[in-house]
Every structure is written in structure tokens, then in C-alpha cells.
């Protein structure tokens, strides 16, 4: 759910398929005579060579994992962070405050993990509820921006805006309706980084709307990018400001939409995740 037009700020893919070789279950030798069977010693030699090759390949591949130091001018650069589509395998977070993770590492990976999890919180169903919204802002933002952001978000989620979503002034849906706002980060990208500040873009998809037979705001899918400016404060990454814009969005799949009850039950039955780089 967008909070406004492109680049609004506060305080500042398809599937991959593998085609198997043609030929089915027929004779792999195409009818040609099979070579004679090797004796036991030859077989053991071949197996030994194969095992050594596998071990060598596995050892070489470790160069792309957690155990290898990366080089570069960026301080505290996380292992594997030069490969944007790879997960590093490093534990993303050490704690949790309510439903939001805390205690991110003071490096690029930690900043990306923080931005991904904070994006989920900032576009959640809780953000429309005044009490939960203030708690989220208090937890996520640097202290000198808390009051400013509380005021800005209270104005953004005005009674008029909430009524368009089918919600009352406390962010609650009418009887028989369920408000849905669930975000899933697709990927993250660091555009600026130092040991005290970072700017991270989070590409997201999500489902937003009000589920119910009488809803005038049905649940739909959305794609958007959030840009979060982070600052290292109170021994964790905190949000200094953020902005949101539409896309990049893929071609919409031709899928049969589920009914309102199925969507409402899915939100209740399927839990969220802690997101990591």
C-alpha cells in the first residue's frame, strides 16, 4: 500500500525451469554396443578420482561463502555482500522487540537485513492502528526523528484516509471484514554505506486491501521499492527517513483470484518471517 505518489518520503520475477535432455528412458547408448565392464580395481580408481574431484570443487566453492574475507574499500563489508542475489548465511539478528527484530550487525549485511525487516513493519496492518503505529515509530526511528515521524504518519493515516480503506479511526475493519497489509521483501541493495550511516533500497511485493463480502477496497497485489536512510544509534540500525515509489512490477500472472474468506484465513493462518541478507 503506497502512502502517496512516487518518491513520497517521511523525514527526508518469473520462474526458472530446467529442461531435461531429450530421449526419455530409452537406451542411452542409442543401440550401439556397450563397452565391456571394468574390473574391480579400475572401478575403485574411477570412484576415487570422482571423490577427489568433488572434494576439490566443494573446496573451491567455499570461496563464495562465509569463511572467506572479502576485500574492498568499504569498512566491515559483509562476506558475500558483493553478490546481491546470494544469501551470506550469517545469522541476521540477535534479538526481538515485540514482533520486530533488533540487534543487527554493524555492517552492510546488517543494514540490509534491518531495512528489509523495517519495510515489513512500516507497511504492515499495524501501522494503521494509532497505538501500534506510535510504538513502531518509537522502536524503528532515531530518537530525534520520532516526534516528527509520529506527527507525519498520523496525518497520513487520517480518519478520511482510513475510511477509504473501510476502517474506523482506530484502524479497525467493520464487522465481517478483515484488513490485510502483508509485505514481502524480494531483495535489497545498498547505495551508500559507512559504519555510522547507510542507504538501502528494498524491493517489495505485498497484498493490501480489505477482505469481506461487502468490501469496497478488495485485496490486491502491489510491487514497490522502499528507500531507507539508516543511522547507527543505540547499538543498532535505526531509520532516519524513508521514501516509497512504485515498481519494478512484473507482468501480472493470469491467476484466478481467491474469494475474500480464503484471503482472510490466509492472513490469520500464515505467519511472517525474519528477513535476512
N, C-alpha and C positions, 0 to 999 in steps of 0.2 A: 504494500500500500504506500503510495507516494504521499509525502507531506506537502507537496506543492509541485511547481513546474520543475523542469530540468535545472540542475545545479542549485536547488534550494539548499540553504545551509542554516545552521544554528550556531551562533558564536563563530562565527567566522565564515545440448550438443548431441549430436547424433550417436548411434550405436556403431561399434566396430565389429564386423563379422569376419571370421576366418573361413575361407573356402578350402575344403579338403581336396586333395588330388583326385582327379577323375579315375575311374577304374573299378570302384565298388569292391567286392570281395573276391574277385576273380584271381587267377594265377598271377602273382606279382612278377613272374619271370616271362610272361607273355607266351607261354607254351614252350619256351626254349628249355633245353636240358639243364637240370640243376647241377651245380658243381658238387663234387664229392665231399662227404662230411670230413671235417678235420679231426685229427686225433686229439686226445685229452690235453697233451702238453701245449699244442697250438692254441686250443681254446682258452686255457689258463693264461697264456701270454697275451691273447687278444683282450680278454677281460681285464687283465692288469693294466694294459695300455689305456683302455677306456676309462678305468677308475682314475688313473693319473691325470688324464685329460680333463675329466670332470672336476677333479680337485683343483687343477690349475685354473680352470675357468672360474670356479667359485672364488678362489683367492683373488683373481684379477677383478672380479665384480665387486669385491669388498671395497675397492677404491671409490665407489659411488655411494657408500653407506655412511654410517655414523662414526666409524672408527678412524676415518681419515680426516686430517685437518685440512681446511680449505684456506686458500690464500687470497689476498686482495687488500684493498686499502680500507675497507670498512671494518671498524673495530667490532670484536665479539660476533663475527659473522657465523651464523649457524651452519653446521655441517649439512651439505646438500642444498643450501638455500639458493645456490646458483642454478638449480634445476627447478623451475617454477612448478612443474607438474608432478614432482616427486615429493612424497612424504619423507621426513627425516627419520621418523621412528623414535625421536626423543620425546619423553613424557611432556605433554604440553603445559601442565598446570599442577600446582601443588595443593590447592585448596578450593573452597567454595563458600560464597557468602549468599545464603538463600539458594536461589536457583541459578545464580550467575558465577562462573568460575573466577577465581582470583589467584594471584601469586605467579604471574607469568615471568618467564626468563627475560633478563635484560639483554636481549639480542634480537636479530631480525626475526628469527622464528617465533620468539615470544611476542613480538609486536604483531606479527601476522595472526597468531592464534588469538591474541587479545582482541584484535579488530574483528575477526570472524565471530567470536562469541558475543562481542558487544553489539554487532549488527543484528544478531538474532534478538537480543534484548530490546534494542531500540525500535524494532518493527514487530513487536510481539503484541498479543492480545492484552497483556498487562499494561501497555503504555497508554491505553485509552482510559484506564481507571486512575483517577486523580491520586489516590493514596499510593498505589503501586508505582505510578509514574514518578512521584517525588522520591520514593525510595530508590528507584533505578537511577535517577539522575544523581542522587547523593552518592551512590556507590560507584558509578562509572566515570564521573567527570572530576576534573581537577577542582580543588576546593574554591578557587577564586572565580570559577565559572558556574558554580552550582546555582546560585540565586538567579543569575541571568538566564540560564537554560530552563530553570523551572518556570520562570515567567513566560519565556518564548513558547515553550511547549504547552503551557496552559492556554495561551492564546490560540495556538494552532489547533488544539483539541477543544475548541469552544463548544457550547451547547448546540449551536447551529450545525457545526460540522458533525458532531456525534449523532444528531438527529437524522442526518443524511445517511448515516450508517445503520440506522434503525436502533440506536442506543439512547439511553437516558443520560442525564448529566453526570452520572456516576460510572458511565461506561458499561452499563448492563443492558443486555438484549431483552426484548419483551418476552413474555411467557410464550413458550413454544418455539423460540428462536435461539440460535447459538451463534455468537460472533466468533469468526475464525480469522486469525492472523498468524500464520506459521511461516517462518523464513528458513531457507537452507542455503548457506554459502556454497558456491560452486568452486571458487578459487580466490586467491589473494595475490596482491602484487605490492611490493614496497617501492615507492617512488622517491622517498627521501629517508635517510636513517643516520642517526648518531646515537651515542649511548644515553642521551637525555631527551631526544625527540624523534618522532617517526611519522611519516605519512603513508598510509596503507589504503589501497583500493580493494574493496571486497565485491566480487561479482556474485549476485544472489538471484535465487528464484524463490517463489513462495505462493501460498494460496491465501486469498483475502476476500472477505465478504461476510454476509450473514446467512446462515443456513436455516431454512424453515419454509414451510409451505406458503406462508404469507409474506416472505421476504421480498423487498423491493431492491435489494442490493445483493444479488446472488454471488456465491463464492466463485471466484475466477483465479486464473494463474497470472503471474506477473514476473517480469525479469527487470532487474535494476542493478545499478552499481552504487555502492556507498563509499565515500572517501572520508576516512577518519584521520584527523590530526591528533596524534598521541603525545603525551608528555610523561616522562618518568617521575612519579611522585608517590610518596608514602610506600616506597619499596614495591611499586607495581606500575604497569602502564595504565594511564588514565586518559580519558578523552578531553581534548582541549576544544575541538569543534568538529562538526561533521556536515556533510552535504550528500545529496542523493540525486541521481539522474536516471533516466530510463535506459534499458538495454545494457549490453547487447542481447537481443532476443532472437532465438532460432525460429524457424518456420513451425507453426503450431501443428501438432500431430492431429490427424483426423480420428479422434477417440470419442466414444460415446460417453457423455457426461453422466456421472453418478447422481442419484437423487439426493435431496437435502439430508435425509436421515443417514445415509451412508457417509456423507461428508462429516456430519456432526459426530457420529460414532467414531470415525477415524481419528478425529482430533482428540477425543476422550481416551481412546484405546492405545494410540501410538505415542510413545514418549519422545522427548527430544534428546539431543546429544551434546557432548562437549566437543567443540571443533578444534582441530589442531593443524598446524602447518605440516 
